[in-house]
Amino acid sequence: MRARLLLLTSLALAACTSAPDAAAPTDPVAAEGRFLAEVHCSACHAITRNDGSKHPEAPPLREISKNYPVAALEESLAEGIVVGHPDMPEYRFRPEDVAALIRYLETIQTQ
């Protein structure tokens, strides 16, 4: 728990010197979700409102709501999300991580 607190504090301090879009959310649950997106998704997907996806078939996470409600991802994230681009790994998240990811994703949607 202490390591997570230190990590969130580090992210918040780093945000002070970053571009506005890179700023960590002020909601601690959403901030944890952003961290999870950075660790698990950013190698392929755009994870903020302004960045670009590094993988040509990986849609920006900010556009998820164009296809379906963000909350609809809860079950897939918990049981193993296997949709997406062909070489996307399968992820299974703990319930608290699912909640954090959903909260973060809801903050960056453009629709």
N, C-alpha and C positions, 0 to 999 in steps of 0.2 A: 504494500500500500504506500509506503514511504517513497519507494522508487517511482511510482506513478505520480505522486505529488511533486517530486523533484522534476520529473519529466514534463509535467504540465506547466510548472513554473518556468522551466527552460524554454518551452515553446512560447509562452507568453512574453518572456523577455526578448526572444528572437523576433517576435512579431513587432516589437517596438522599432526595430531597425529595418523591417521589411516593407515591401510595397503593401498598400492597403488590402489588396485581395489576399495576401499571404497571412494576414493577421489571424491569430487564433480566435475562435468564437469566445465570447465572454461567458457563455453557459458552459460550466465544467463538463457536462455530459456531452454536449456537442463538440467541445474541445477534444475529448477522448475519442469521439467518432472521427474527427479530422485526423487525429494521430493514427488511428486504425486504417483509415483510407490512405494515408501517406505510406504506411508500412506495407499494406497488402494490395493496394490498387494503383498507386501512382506510377509504377513501372510501365503500365500500359494506358491507363485512363487519365484524362484530365480530372482533377479532383477539386478544383475551385471554380469560381464563376468566370475566370478569364484565361486559364491556361489551356494548352492544347494536349490532346491525347498523343502519346508516344507510339502507340500501336495503331496502324491505320484502320483496323476493324473494331477498335475499342471505343465505344461512344463516350463522350464526356458525361461524368456522373451528374452534372447539373441539368442534363436533359432527360433523366429517367422518367420524370413525370409527364413527358410527351406521350409515352406509351402506356403507362399505368400508374396508379397511386404508389408513392414511395413506400407507404406502410405495407403494401402487398409483398414487399421483399422479405418481411420478417421470417416467414416460414422457410423460404429458400436459403436465407443466410444462416438459419439455425440448423437446417437439415442437410445442407450442402448445395451451394449454388453451382450449377454446372452449365448454365446457359451463358451465352456471350460469344466472344470470338473463339475460333476453333482450338486455339492453344491455351485457352484460359484454364488455369488450375482450379480444382474444386476447393472451395473454402467452407469450413463449418465454424461458426462463431458461437461463443457462450451467450446466453440470454442477455446479460448486461452489455456485452459488446454489440449485439444486434440492436439493442435499444439506443446505444450511443451512435452507431452508424446511421440508423434511421433518423435520429434527431439531427445529426450533421447534414445528411443528405437533404432533409427538408429545408435547411437554412440556405442551401446554394441553388435550389431549383430556379430556373429562368422562366418557367411557365406557371 
